[in-house]
Amino acid sequence: MNISVSDLKERLLDGVIIDIRSVEKYNNHHLPNAINIPYAKLAVGYHDLLDKNKTYFIYCEKGLTSPKLCNYLNHRGYRTYNIIGGYEEWVVSEN
């Protein structure tokens, strides 16, 4: 499933925001309250540590990688939303 940045802003407290970018990019800037779990970790089994009863809003830099990961996690029983446009769309919405 997808969610726009404007809709996400209304639902920030409804789930966990996961930044799948590199640690360096996360440390430089990230969405409010986001946690960082790089894509490679989630794709190789780290997702087993996530709670299937929670909702996850997932983003990458431009919204190109996160949809694939959301699809992967959704097929494994997780409730995820891809943030359309990723971090770059968030930045645009703030200006």
N, C-alpha and C positions, 0 to 999 in steps of 0.2 A: 504494500500500500504506500501511497505517497501523501505527503503533507506539505502545504506551502509554508513559507516563512511566516506570512501573516497569520495563518491558522495556528502554527506552532506557538507563536507569541501568546495566544490565548490559552494554550494548553501546557505551558512550561512546567506546571506542577503536577501534570497528569502522568508523568513517566520519567524515565532516565534518558538523558541525552548522551549519546556516545559519539565522540570524535574519533574517526578511524584513520586520521592522518598521522604523519610521523610525530614522534615525541617532540622534535624540534619545532615543527609548525604549531603543535598544540601549545607548547611553552611560550611561543611568540604571541599568539592570540587564539582565543577560542570562544565559543558561545557560552553565555552565563550558565553556571552550574554543570557544564559538560564534564564528563570523565573521558580520559583518553585510553582507548584500547586499539592499538594499531591493527589495520586490516589483516596483516599476516597472522597475528595471534588469534583473532576471531575465526579465521578461515581454517586453522589447523587444530581446533579442538578447545580453545580457550572458552568458547561459547558454552561449554558444559557447566561453567561456573555461574552463568547467568540464571536468574530466577524466571521460570516460564510463566509465573503469575503476574509479572510486571510488563509494562509497555515500554518499548525502546524507540527513541527517535534517533536515527543514525544519519551522520553526514560525513562527507569527504570534502575535498577542496571545491569541486565544481558540480558535484552531483552525478558523476559518471561511474564511479566505483561503488558507491553506497547502494544503488538499486540492486546490484548483483548480490551483495552481501545480505541485504534484506530478504531477497528471494530465497537465498540459501538458508537463512535462519527461520523464515516463515515455514519452509518445508520441514523443519525440524521441531516445529511446535511453539516457536517464539512469536510474540506479537510485536512486529516492528513496523515502523514508518520511515520511509526514505524522505529526507528533507530536500525538496526540489531545489536544485541550484547550489546546494551545499553551502560551505562557508562564504563563498563569494556572493551568493544571493543575500545572505544575512547582512554582509557589509553594505551592499547596495541599499537594503531596506533601512539601514540605520542613518543613511545620508539624506 
